[in-house]
Amino acid sequence: MKQVTFSQDHIAIYRYLMLLDEGQYCLEPATPRDDTKLWTTDQKASFIESLLMGVPMQTIYFAETYFGVKIVFDGYNRLRAIR
């Protein structure tokens, strides 16, 4: 059985965006997505509004490649909304 390890990081949105620009994070999903499940502009706006009101964002999960790049596993729509 393959060993799976977990780690937990708390990073601010601006820091995530900076790491994304540096290539340490990849916004492409680790698993194929059904395009019908992508958020609309209104859904993205509602999510951003909730962040501005201080509503906590759910956990986002990443899979790490052998090269150390983190690829989004769960939370693609939330990250696309703030990107």
PyMOL Python script that loads the backbone (N, CA, C, O; Angstrom):
from pymol import cmd

cmd.read_pdbstr("""\
ATOM      1  N   MET A   1       0.844  -1.177   0.000  1.00  0.00           N
ATOM      2  CA  MET A   1       0.000   0.000   0.000  1.00  0.00           C
ATOM      3  C   MET A   1       0.891   1.243   0.000  1.00  0.00           C
ATOM      4  O   MET A   1       1.878   1.307   0.733  1.00  0.00           O
ATOM      5  N   LYS A   2       0.539   2.218  -0.818  1.00  0.00           N
ATOM      6  CA  LYS A   2       1.319   3.444  -0.930  1.00  0.00           C
ATOM      7  C   LYS A   2       1.078   4.335   0.283  1.00  0.00           C
ATOM      8  O   LYS A   2      -0.058   4.500   0.726  1.00  0.00           O
ATOM      9  N   GLN A   3       2.142   4.900   0.810  1.00  0.00           N
ATOM     10  CA  GLN A   3       2.044   5.773   1.970  1.00  0.00           C
ATOM     11  C   GLN A   3       1.627   7.168   1.525  1.00  0.00           C
ATOM     12  O   GLN A   3       2.150   7.704   0.548  1.00  0.00           O
ATOM     13  N   VAL A   4       0.685   7.742   2.248  1.00  0.00           N
ATOM     14  CA  VAL A   4       0.213   9.092   1.979  1.00  0.00           C
ATOM     15  C   VAL A   4       0.562   9.951   3.181  1.00  0.00           C
ATOM     16  O   VAL A   4       0.311   9.569   4.324  1.00  0.00           O
ATOM     17  N   THR A   5       1.137  11.102   2.917  1.00  0.00           N
ATOM     18  CA  THR A   5       1.448  12.020   4.005  1.00  0.00           C
ATOM     19  C   THR A   5       0.633  13.292   3.840  1.00  0.00           C
ATOM     20  O   THR A   5       0.274  13.679   2.728  1.00  0.00           O
ATOM     21  N   PHE A   6       0.353  13.924   4.949  1.00  0.00           N
ATOM     22  CA  PHE A   6      -0.432  15.141   4.954  1.00  0.00           C
ATOM     23  C   PHE A   6       0.331  16.230   5.689  1.00  0.00           C
ATOM     24  O   PHE A   6       1.089  15.959   6.620  1.00  0.00           O
ATOM     25  N   SER A   7       0.121  17.442   5.261  1.00  0.00           N
ATOM     26  CA  SER A   7       0.629  18.582   6.009  1.00  0.00           C
ATOM     27  C   SER A   7      -0.423  19.675   5.919  1.00  0.00           C
ATOM     28  O   SER A   7      -1.254  19.685   5.010  1.00  0.00           O
ATOM     29  N   GLN A   8      -0.376  20.578   6.856  1.00  0.00           N
ATOM     30  CA  GLN A   8      -1.361  21.647   6.904  1.00  0.00           C
ATOM     31  C   GLN A   8      -0.645  22.986   6.938  1.00  0.00           C
ATOM     32  O   GLN A   8       0.226  23.222   7.775  1.00  0.00           O
ATOM     33  N   ASP A   9      -1.025  23.853   6.019  1.00  0.00           N
ATOM     34  CA  ASP A   9      -0.459  25.194   5.962  1.00  0.00           C
ATOM     35  C   ASP A   9      -1.591  26.201   6.013  1.00  0.00           C
ATOM     36  O   ASP A   9      -2.663  25.969   5.453  1.00  0.00           O
ATOM     37  N   HIS A  10      -1.360  27.293   6.668  1.00  0.00           N
ATOM     38  CA  HIS A  10      -2.310  28.405   6.676  1.00  0.00           C
ATOM     39  C   HIS A  10      -1.605  29.555   5.961  1.00  0.00           C
ATOM     40  O   HIS A  10      -0.620  30.101   6.457  1.00  0.00           O
ATOM     41  N   ILE A  11      -2.127  29.914   4.786  1.00  0.00           N
ATOM     42  CA  ILE A  11      -1.512  31.023   4.070  1.00  0.00           C
ATOM     43  C   ILE A  11      -2.588  32.031   3.679  1.00  0.00           C
ATOM     44  O   ILE A  11      -3.738  31.674   3.420  1.00  0.00           O
ATOM     45  N   ALA A  12      -2.188  33.283   3.645  1.00  0.00           N
ATOM     46  CA  ALA A  12      -3.096  34.344   3.247  1.00  0.00           C
ATOM     47  C   ALA A  12      -3.305  34.284   1.735  1.00  0.00           C
ATOM     48  O   ALA A  12      -2.465  33.768   0.998  1.00  0.00           O
ATOM     49  N   ILE A  13      -4.434  34.820   1.292  1.00  0.00           N
ATOM     50  CA  ILE A  13      -4.758  34.795  -0.132  1.00  0.00           C
ATOM     51  C   ILE A  13      -3.673  35.488  -0.950  1.00  0.00           C
ATOM     52  O   ILE A  13      -3.260  34.979  -1.992  1.00  0.00           O
ATOM     53  N   TYR A  14      -3.208  36.650  -0.482  1.00  0.00           N
ATOM     54  CA  TYR A  14      -2.180  37.364  -1.257  1.00  0.00           C
ATOM     55  C   TYR A  14      -0.908  36.535  -1.374  1.00  0.00           C
ATOM     56  O   TYR A  14      -0.233  36.582  -2.402  1.00  0.00           O
ATOM     57  N   ARG A  15      -0.573  35.773  -0.327  1.00  0.00           N
ATOM     58  CA  ARG A  15       0.627  34.919  -0.354  1.00  0.00           C
ATOM     59  C   ARG A  15       0.425  33.771  -1.342  1.00  0.00           C
ATOM     60  O   ARG A  15       1.342  33.417  -2.084  1.00  0.00           O
ATOM     61  N   TYR A  16      -0.774  33.193  -1.350  1.00  0.00           N
ATOM     62  CA  TYR A  16      -1.079  32.122  -2.308  1.00  0.00           C
ATOM     63  C   TYR A  16      -0.909  32.644  -3.736  1.00  0.00           C
ATOM     64  O   TYR A  16      -0.296  31.979  -4.571  1.00  0.00           O
ATOM     65  N   LEU A  17      -1.448  33.828  -4.017  1.00  0.00           N
ATOM     66  CA  LEU A  17      -1.349  34.394  -5.367  1.00  0.00           C
ATOM     67  C   LEU A  17       0.107  34.636  -5.756  1.00  0.00           C
ATOM     68  O   LEU A  17       0.486  34.433  -6.910  1.00  0.00           O
ATOM     69  N   MET A  18       0.914  35.066  -4.804  1.00  0.00           N
ATOM     70  CA  MET A  18       2.337  35.277  -5.064  1.00  0.00           C
ATOM     71  C   MET A  18       3.023  33.940  -5.381  1.00  0.00           C
ATOM     72  O   MET A  18       3.812  33.856  -6.322  1.00  0.00           O
ATOM     73  N   LEU A  19       2.723  32.896  -4.594  1.00  0.00           N
ATOM     74  CA  LEU A  19       3.313  31.584  -4.827  1.00  0.00           C
ATOM     75  C   LEU A  19       2.833  30.997  -6.151  1.00  0.00           C
ATOM     76  O   LEU A  19       3.583  30.286  -6.820  1.00  0.00           O
ATOM     77  N   LEU A  20       1.600  31.285  -6.531  1.00  0.00           N
ATOM     78  CA  LEU A  20       1.074  30.843  -7.815  1.00  0.00           C
ATOM     79  C   LEU A  20       1.869  31.481  -8.949  1.00  0.00           C
ATOM     80  O   LEU A  20       2.255  30.804  -9.902  1.00  0.00           O
ATOM     81  N   ASP A  21       2.111  32.780  -8.842  1.00  0.00           N
ATOM     82  CA  ASP A  21       2.899  33.483  -9.852  1.00  0.00           C
ATOM     83  C   ASP A  21       4.335  32.957  -9.924  1.00  0.00           C
ATOM     84  O   ASP A  21       4.944  32.960 -10.994  1.00  0.00           O
ATOM     85  N   GLU A  22       4.871  32.510  -8.794  1.00  0.00           N
ATOM     86  CA  GLU A  22       6.241  31.976  -8.749  1.00  0.00           C
ATOM     87  C   GLU A  22       6.327  30.533  -9.246  1.00  0.00           C
ATOM     88  O   GLU A  22       7.423  29.989  -9.381  1.00  0.00           O
ATOM     89  N   GLY A  23       5.172  29.910  -9.521  1.00  0.00           N
ATOM     90  CA  GLY A  23       5.166  28.539 -10.019  1.00  0.00           C
ATOM     91  C   GLY A  23       5.188  27.475  -8.945  1.00  0.00           C
ATOM     92  O   GLY A  23       5.361  26.297  -9.258  1.00  0.00           O
ATOM     93  N   GLN A  24       5.018  27.851  -7.677  1.00  0.00           N
ATOM     94  CA  GLN A  24       5.028  26.871  -6.600  1.00  0.00           C
ATOM     95  C   GLN A  24       3.663  26.197  -6.438  1.00  0.00           C
ATOM     96  O   GLN A  24       3.554  25.120  -5.850  1.00  0.00           O
ATOM     97  N   TYR A  25       2.631  26.846  -6.967  1.00  0.00           N
ATOM     98  CA  TYR A  25       1.283  26.279  -6.976  1.00  0.00           C
ATOM     99  C   TYR A  25       0.798  26.255  -8.413  1.00  0.00           C
ATOM    100  O   TYR A  25       1.173  27.109  -9.216  1.00  0.00           O
ATOM    101  N   CYS A  26      -0.027  25.287  -8.735  1.00  0.00           N
ATOM    102  CA  CYS A  26      -0.591  25.159 -10.077  1.00  0.00           C
ATOM    103  C   CYS A  26      -2.105  25.166  -9.950  1.00  0.00           C
ATOM    104  O   CYS A  26      -2.672  24.371  -9.201  1.00  0.00           O
ATOM    105  N   LEU A  27      -2.758  26.058 -10.678  1.00  0.00           N
ATOM    106  CA  LEU A  27      -4.211  26.168 -10.583  1.00  0.00           C
ATOM    107  C   LEU A  27      -4.930  25.098 -11.391  1.00  0.00           C
ATOM    108  O   LEU A  27      -6.130  24.896 -11.200  1.00  0.00           O
ATOM    109  N   GLU A  28      -4.243  24.418 -12.275  1.00  0.00           N
ATOM    110  CA  GLU A  28      -4.888  23.347 -13.022  1.00  0.00           C
ATOM    111  C   GLU A  28      -5.238  22.222 -12.058  1.00  0.00           C
ATOM    112  O   GLU A  28      -4.410  21.837 -11.232  1.00  0.00           O
ATOM    113  N   PRO A  29      -6.450  21.691 -12.151  1.00  0.00           N
ATOM    114  CA  PRO A  29      -6.849  20.644 -11.196  1.00  0.00           C
ATOM    115  C   PRO A  29      -6.058  19.359 -11.375  1.00  0.00           C
ATOM    116  O   PRO A  29      -5.646  19.019 -12.484  1.00  0.00           O
ATOM    117  N   ALA A  30      -5.851  18.650 -10.274  1.00  0.00           N
ATOM    118  CA  ALA A  30      -5.114  17.384 -10.298  1.00  0.00           C
ATOM    119  C   ALA A  30      -5.949  16.280 -10.927  1.00  0.00           C
ATOM    120  O   ALA A  30      -5.407  15.288 -11.414  1.00  0.00           O
ATOM    121  N   THR A  31      -7.264  16.449 -10.919  1.00  0.00           N
ATOM    122  CA  THR A  31      -8.163  15.458 -11.505  1.00  0.00           C
ATOM    123  C   THR A  31      -9.008  16.138 -12.577  1.00  0.00           C
ATOM    124  O   THR A  31      -9.265  17.338 -12.486  1.00  0.00           O
ATOM    125  N   PRO A  32      -9.443  15.390 -13.591  1.00  0.00           N
ATOM    126  CA  PRO A  32     -10.275  15.991 -14.646  1.00  0.00           C
ATOM    127  C   PRO A  32     -11.560  16.580 -14.067  1.00  0.00           C
ATOM    128  O   PRO A  32     -12.137  16.037 -13.125  1.00  0.00           O
ATOM    129  N   ARG A  33     -11.996  17.702 -14.647  1.00  0.00           N
ATOM    130  CA  ARG A  33     -13.199  18.377 -14.162  1.00  0.00           C
ATOM    131  C   ARG A  33     -14.270  18.369 -15.231  1.00  0.00           C
ATOM    132  O   ARG A  33     -13.988  18.401 -16.429  1.00  0.00           O
ATOM    133  N   ASP A  34     -15.494  18.327 -14.770  1.00  0.00           N
ATOM    134  CA  ASP A  34     -16.652  18.482 -15.637  1.00  0.00           C
ATOM    135  C   ASP A  34     -16.917  19.981 -15.738  1.00  0.00           C
ATOM    136  O   ASP A  34     -17.210  20.624 -14.730  1.00  0.00           O
ATOM    137  N   ASP A  35     -16.817  20.545 -16.939  1.00  0.00           N
ATOM    138  CA  ASP A  35     -16.971  21.994 -17.106  1.00  0.00           C
ATOM    139  C   ASP A  35     -18.317  22.521 -16.622  1.00  0.00           C
ATOM    140  O   ASP A  35     -18.446  23.714 -16.347  1.00  0.00           O
ATOM    141  N   THR A  36     -19.316  21.659 -16.515  1.00  0.00           N
ATOM    142  CA  THR A  36     -20.616  22.129 -16.026  1.00  0.00           C
ATOM    143  C   THR A  36     -20.585  22.422 -14.533  1.00  0.00           C
ATOM    144  O   THR A  36     -21.521  23.020 -14.003  1.00  0.00           O
ATOM    145  N   LYS A  37     -19.521  22.010 -13.847  1.00  0.00           N
ATOM    146  CA  LYS A  37     -19.403  22.250 -12.413  1.00  0.00           C
ATOM    147  C   LYS A  37     -18.593  23.502 -12.096  1.00  0.00           C
ATOM    148  O   LYS A  37     -18.363  23.806 -10.926  1.00  0.00           O
ATOM    149  N   LEU A  38     -18.156  24.233 -13.125  1.00  0.00           N
ATOM    150  CA  LEU A  38     -17.418  25.463 -12.910  1.00  0.00           C
ATOM    151  C   LEU A  38     -18.376  26.562 -12.474  1.00  0.00           C
ATOM    152  O   LEU A  38     -19.514  26.622 -12.939  1.00  0.00           O
ATOM    153  N   TRP A  39     -17.916  27.422 -11.589  1.00  0.00           N
ATOM    154  CA  TRP A  39     -18.759  28.496 -11.083  1.00  0.00           C
ATOM    155  C   TRP A  39     -19.016  29.551 -12.146  1.00  0.00           C
ATOM    156  O   TRP A  39     -18.172  29.824 -13.000  1.00  0.00           O
ATOM    157  N   THR A  40     -20.211  30.138 -12.068  1.00  0.00           N
ATOM    158  CA  THR A  40     -20.560  31.268 -12.922  1.00  0.00           C
ATOM    159  C   THR A  40     -19.948  32.529 -12.315  1.00  0.00           C
ATOM    160  O   THR A  40     -19.423  32.503 -11.202  1.00  0.00           O
ATOM    161  N   THR A  41     -20.020  33.621 -13.053  1.00  0.00           N
ATOM    162  CA  THR A  41     -19.523  34.905 -12.550  1.00  0.00           C
ATOM    163  C   THR A  41     -20.264  35.299 -11.277  1.00  0.00           C
ATOM    164  O   THR A  41     -19.651  35.813 -10.342  1.00  0.00           O
ATOM    165  N   ASP A  42     -21.578  35.066 -11.229  1.00  0.00           N
ATOM    166  CA  ASP A  42     -22.357  35.395 -10.028  1.00  0.00           C
ATOM    167  C   ASP A  42     -21.917  34.564  -8.825  1.00  0.00           C
ATOM    168  O   ASP A  42     -21.843  35.085  -7.713  1.00  0.00           O
ATOM    169  N   GLN A  43     -21.628  33.297  -9.030  1.00  0.00           N
ATOM    170  CA  GLN A  43     -21.168  32.447  -7.931  1.00  0.00           C
ATOM    171  C   GLN A  43     -19.803  32.897  -7.426  1.00  0.00           C
ATOM    172  O   GLN A  43     -19.553  32.899  -6.220  1.00  0.00           O
ATOM    173  N   LYS A  44     -18.924  33.276  -8.343  1.00  0.00           N
ATOM    174  CA  LYS A  44     -17.608  33.786  -7.945  1.00  0.00           C
ATOM    175  C   LYS A  44     -17.767  35.071  -7.130  1.00  0.00           C
ATOM    176  O   LYS A  44     -17.115  35.248  -6.100  1.00  0.00           O
ATOM    177  N   ALA A  45     -18.642  35.968  -7.603  1.00  0.00           N
ATOM    178  CA  ALA A  45     -18.865  37.241  -6.899  1.00  0.00           C
ATOM    179  C   ALA A  45     -19.420  36.989  -5.501  1.00  0.00           C
ATOM    180  O   ALA A  45     -19.018  37.660  -4.551  1.00  0.00           O
ATOM    181  N   SER A  46     -20.326  36.043  -5.362  1.00  0.00           N
ATOM    182  CA  SER A  46     -20.893  35.719  -4.043  1.00  0.00           C
ATOM    183  C   SER A  46     -19.818  35.178  -3.108  1.00  0.00           C
ATOM    184  O   SER A  46     -19.801  35.502  -1.921  1.00  0.00           O
ATOM    185  N   PHE A  47     -18.925  34.357  -3.643  1.00  0.00           N
ATOM    186  CA  PHE A  47     -17.842  33.816  -2.827  1.00  0.00           C
ATOM    187  C   PHE A  47     -16.916  34.935  -2.355  1.00  0.00           C
ATOM    188  O   PHE A  47     -16.563  34.990  -1.177  1.00  0.00           O
ATOM    189  N   ILE A  48     -16.523  35.822  -3.262  1.00  0.00           N
ATOM    190  CA  ILE A  48     -15.646  36.937  -2.895  1.00  0.00           C
ATOM    191  C   ILE A  48     -16.331  37.838  -1.875  1.00  0.00           C
ATOM    192  O   ILE A  48     -15.695  38.306  -0.930  1.00  0.00           O
ATOM    193  N   GLU A  49     -17.617  38.080  -2.059  1.00  0.00           N
ATOM    194  CA  GLU A  49     -18.370  38.889  -1.096  1.00  0.00           C
ATOM    195  C   GLU A  49     -18.349  38.242   0.285  1.00  0.00           C
ATOM    196  O   GLU A  49     -18.193  38.933   1.291  1.00  0.00           O
ATOM    197  N   SER A  50     -18.505  36.928   0.338  1.00  0.00           N
ATOM    198  CA  SER A  50     -18.483  36.246   1.638  1.00  0.00           C
ATOM    199  C   SER A  50     -17.112  36.362   2.300  1.00  0.00           C
ATOM    200  O   SER A  50     -17.022  36.486   3.522  1.00  0.00           O
ATOM    201  N   LEU A  51     -16.042  36.322   1.501  1.00  0.00           N
ATOM    202  CA  LEU A  51     -14.696  36.511   2.052  1.00  0.00           C
ATOM    203  C   LEU A  51     -14.544  37.909   2.639  1.00  0.00           C
ATOM    204  O   LEU A  51     -13.988  38.081   3.724  1.00  0.00           O
ATOM    205  N   LEU A  52     -15.044  38.905   1.911  1.00  0.00           N
ATOM    206  CA  LEU A  52     -14.953  40.285   2.382  1.00  0.00           C
ATOM    207  C   LEU A  52     -15.758  40.510   3.657  1.00  0.00           C
ATOM    208  O   LEU A  52     -15.440  41.400   4.446  1.00  0.00           O
ATOM    209  N   MET A  53     -16.800  39.706   3.860  1.00  0.00           N
ATOM    210  CA  MET A  53     -17.612  39.802   5.084  1.00  0.00           C
ATOM    211  C   MET A  53     -16.981  39.025   6.233  1.00  0.00           C
ATOM    212  O   MET A  53     -17.490  39.058   7.353  1.00  0.00           O
ATOM    213  N   GLY A  54     -15.877  38.325   5.967  1.00  0.00           N
ATOM    214  CA  GLY A  54     -15.182  37.603   7.025  1.00  0.00           C
ATOM    215  C   GLY A  54     -15.603  36.159   7.206  1.00  0.00           C
ATOM    216  O   GLY A  54     -15.227  35.524   8.191  1.00  0.00           O
ATOM    217  N   VAL A  55     -16.378  35.631   6.271  1.00  0.00           N
ATOM    218  CA  VAL A  55     -16.784  34.224   6.361  1.00  0.00           C
ATOM    219  C   VAL A  55     -15.553  33.363   6.074  1.00  0.00           C
ATOM    220  O   VAL A  55     -14.888  33.569   5.058  1.00  0.00           O
ATOM    221  N   PRO A  56     -15.237  32.405   6.947  1.00  0.00           N
ATOM    222  CA  PRO A  56     -14.045  31.567   6.726  1.00  0.00           C
ATOM    223  C   PRO A  56     -14.167  30.738   5.446  1.00  0.00           C
ATOM    224  O   PRO A  56     -15.244  30.254   5.099  1.00  0.00           O
ATOM    225  N   MET A  57     -13.058  30.591   4.770  1.00  0.00           N
ATOM    226  CA  MET A  57     -13.022  29.780   3.556  1.00  0.00           C
ATOM    227  C   MET A  57     -12.754  28.334   3.945  1.00  0.00           C
ATOM    228  O   MET A  57     -11.959  28.059   4.843  1.00  0.00           O
ATOM    229  N   GLN A  58     -13.422  27.417   3.263  1.00  0.00           N
ATOM    230  CA  GLN A  58     -13.208  25.999   3.533  1.00  0.00           C
ATOM    231  C   GLN A  58     -11.779  25.600   3.166  1.00  0.00           C
ATOM    232  O   GLN A  58     -11.093  26.301   2.422  1.00  0.00           O
ATOM    233  N   THR A  59     -11.359  24.488   3.690  1.00  0.00           N
ATOM    234  CA  THR A  59     -10.023  23.958   3.410  1.00  0.00           C
ATOM    235  C   THR A  59      -9.872  23.658   1.935  1.00  0.00           C
ATOM    236  O   THR A  59     -10.798  23.162   1.293  1.00  0.00           O
ATOM    237  N   ILE A  60      -8.704  23.960   1.404  1.00  0.00           N
ATOM    238  CA  ILE A  60      -8.365  23.632   0.023  1.00  0.00           C
ATOM    239  C   ILE A  60      -7.267  22.575   0.075  1.00  0.00           C
ATOM    240  O   ILE A  60      -6.303  22.702   0.830  1.00  0.00           O
ATOM    241  N   TYR A  61      -7.423  21.543  -0.725  1.00  0.00           N
ATOM    242  CA  TYR A  61      -6.474  20.435  -0.727  1.00  0.00           C
ATOM    243  C   TYR A  61      -5.627  20.461  -1.996  1.00  0.00           C
ATOM    244  O   TYR A  61      -6.119  20.742  -3.089  1.00  0.00           O
ATOM    245  N   PHE A  62      -4.338  20.159  -1.821  1.00  0.00           N
ATOM    246  CA  PHE A  62      -3.402  20.105  -2.932  1.00  0.00           C
ATOM    247  C   PHE A  62      -2.697  18.756  -2.941  1.00  0.00           C
ATOM    248  O   PHE A  62      -2.510  18.128  -1.899  1.00  0.00           O
ATOM    249  N   ALA A  63      -2.313  18.326  -4.131  1.00  0.00           N
ATOM    250  CA  ALA A  63      -1.432  17.171  -4.290  1.00  0.00           C
ATOM    251  C   ALA A  63      -0.073  17.739  -4.691  1.00  0.00           C
ATOM    252  O   ALA A  63       0.008  18.624  -5.543  1.00  0.00           O
ATOM    253  N   GLU A  64       0.984  17.232  -4.080  1.00  0.00           N
ATOM    254  CA  GLU A  64       2.325  17.747  -4.381  1.00  0.00           C
ATOM    255  C   GLU A  64       3.024  16.824  -5.369  1.00  0.00           C
ATOM    256  O   GLU A  64       3.042  15.607  -5.188  1.00  0.00           O
ATOM    257  N   THR A  65       3.599  17.410  -6.414  1.00  0.00           N
ATOM    258  CA  THR A  65       4.323  16.629  -7.412  1.00  0.00           C
ATOM    259  C   THR A  65       5.720  16.291  -6.898  1.00  0.00           C
ATOM    260  O   THR A  65       6.156  16.793  -5.862  1.00  0.00           O
ATOM    261  N   TYR A  66       6.406  15.435  -7.641  1.00  0.00           N
ATOM    262  CA  TYR A  66       7.782  15.086  -7.284  1.00  0.00           C
ATOM    263  C   TYR A  66       8.699  16.308  -7.312  1.00  0.00           C
ATOM    264  O   TYR A  66       9.744  16.329  -6.662  1.00  0.00           O
ATOM    265  N   PHE A  67       8.289  17.328  -8.079  1.00  0.00           N
ATOM    266  CA  PHE A  67       9.095  18.540  -8.198  1.00  0.00           C
ATOM    267  C   PHE A  67       8.724  19.587  -7.150  1.00  0.00           C
ATOM    268  O   PHE A  67       9.274  20.688  -7.155  1.00  0.00           O
ATOM    269  N   GLY A  68       7.808  19.256  -6.265  1.00  0.00           N
ATOM    270  CA  GLY A  68       7.438  20.165  -5.192  1.00  0.00           C
ATOM    271  C   GLY A  68       6.340  21.153  -5.529  1.00  0.00           C
ATOM    272  O   GLY A  68       5.988  21.988  -4.697  1.00  0.00           O
ATOM    273  N   VAL A  69       5.787  21.075  -6.743  1.00  0.00           N
ATOM    274  CA  VAL A  69       4.693  21.969  -7.137  1.00  0.00           C
ATOM    275  C   VAL A  69       3.393  21.421  -6.565  1.00  0.00           C
ATOM    276  O   VAL A  69       3.123  20.223  -6.651  1.00  0.00           O
ATOM    277  N   LYS A  70       2.599  22.300  -5.984  1.00  0.00           N
ATOM    278  CA  LYS A  70       1.319  21.889  -5.405  1.00  0.00           C
ATOM    279  C   LYS A  70       0.205  22.118  -6.426  1.00  0.00           C
ATOM    280  O   LYS A  70       0.016  23.230  -6.918  1.00  0.00           O
ATOM    281  N   ILE A  71      -0.527  21.047  -6.737  1.00  0.00           N
ATOM    282  CA  ILE A  71      -1.616  21.095  -7.715  1.00  0.00           C
ATOM    283  C   ILE A  71      -2.933  20.985  -6.953  1.00  0.00           C
ATOM    284  O   ILE A  71      -3.087  20.116  -6.094  1.00  0.00           O
ATOM    285  N   VAL A  72      -3.872  21.858  -7.266  1.00  0.00           N
ATOM    286  CA  VAL A  72      -5.137  21.870  -6.540  1.00  0.00           C
ATOM    287  C   VAL A  72      -5.885  20.549  -6.750  1.00  0.00           C
ATOM    288  O   VAL A  72      -6.074  20.099  -7.880  1.00  0.00           O
ATOM    289  N   PHE A  73      -6.303  19.944  -5.641  1.00  0.00           N
ATOM    290  CA  PHE A  73      -7.044  18.686  -5.663  1.00  0.00           C
ATOM    291  C   PHE A  73      -8.508  18.944  -5.341  1.00  0.00           C
ATOM    292  O   PHE A  73      -9.394  18.331  -5.937  1.00  0.00           O
ATOM    293  N   ASP A  74      -8.765  19.837  -4.413  1.00  0.00           N
ATOM    294  CA  ASP A  74     -10.131  20.212  -4.054  1.00  0.00           C
ATOM    295  C   ASP A  74     -10.123  21.689  -3.686  1.00  0.00           C
ATOM    296  O   ASP A  74      -9.351  22.115  -2.828  1.00  0.00           O
ATOM    297  N   GLY A  75     -10.973  22.462  -4.328  1.00  0.00           N
ATOM    298  CA  GLY A  75     -11.050  23.900  -4.075  1.00  0.00           C
ATOM    299  C   GLY A  75     -10.809  24.719  -5.334  1.00  0.00           C
ATOM    300  O   GLY A  75     -10.579  25.927  -5.269  1.00  0.00           O
ATOM    301  N   TYR A  76     -10.865  24.049  -6.483  1.00  0.00           N
ATOM    302  CA  TYR A  76     -10.574  24.696  -7.768  1.00  0.00           C
ATOM    303  C   TYR A  76     -11.429  25.931  -8.007  1.00  0.00           C
ATOM    304  O   TYR A  76     -10.903  26.983  -8.374  1.00  0.00           O
ATOM    305  N   ASN A  77     -12.732  25.822  -7.807  1.00  0.00           N
ATOM    306  CA  ASN A  77     -13.612  26.970  -8.056  1.00  0.00           C
ATOM    307  C   ASN A  77     -13.306  28.126  -7.116  1.00  0.00           C
ATOM    308  O   ASN A  77     -13.323  29.282  -7.539  1.00  0.00           O
ATOM    309  N   ARG A  78     -13.029  27.839  -5.860  1.00  0.00           N
ATOM    310  CA  ARG A  78     -12.712  28.910  -4.902  1.00  0.00           C
ATOM    311  C   ARG A  78     -11.436  29.641  -5.320  1.00  0.00           C
ATOM    312  O   ARG A  78     -11.367  30.868  -5.251  1.00  0.00           O
ATOM    313  N   LEU A  79     -10.442  28.893  -5.747  1.00  0.00           N
ATOM    314  CA  LEU A  79      -9.182  29.508  -6.163  1.00  0.00           C
ATOM    315  C   LEU A  79      -9.340  30.269  -7.482  1.00  0.00           C
ATOM    316  O   LEU A  79      -8.733  31.325  -7.661  1.00  0.00           O
ATOM    317  N   ARG A  80     -10.139  29.749  -8.392  1.00  0.00           N
ATOM    318  CA  ARG A  80     -10.393  30.459  -9.654  1.00  0.00           C
ATOM    319  C   ARG A  80     -11.112  31.776  -9.377  1.00  0.00           C
ATOM    320  O   ARG A  80     -10.884  32.767 -10.071  1.00  0.00           O
ATOM    321  N   ALA A  81     -11.967  31.791  -8.382  1.00  0.00           N
ATOM    322  CA  ALA A  81     -12.728  33.011  -8.062  1.00  0.00           C
ATOM    323  C   ALA A  81     -11.806  34.136  -7.608  1.00  0.00           C
ATOM    324  O   ALA A  81     -12.032  35.298  -7.946  1.00  0.00           O
ATOM    325  N   ILE A  82     -10.767  33.799  -6.843  1.00  0.00           N
ATOM    326  CA  ILE A  82      -9.879  34.851  -6.339  1.00  0.00           C
ATOM    327  C   ILE A  82      -8.721  35.133  -7.288  1.00  0.00           C
ATOM    328  O   ILE A  82      -8.023  36.134  -7.126  1.00  0.00           O
ATOM    329  N   ARG A  83      -8.514  34.296  -8.244  1.00  0.00           N
ATOM    330  CA  ARG A  83      -7.423  34.487  -9.201  1.00  0.00           C
ATOM    331  C   ARG A  83      -7.832  35.565 -10.164  1.00  0.00           C
ATOM    332  O   ARG A  83      -7.070  35.905 -11.069  1.00  0.00           O
TER     333      ARG A  83
END
""", "prot")
cmd.dss("prot")
cmd.show_as("cartoon", "prot")
cmd.util.cbc("prot")
cmd.orient("prot")
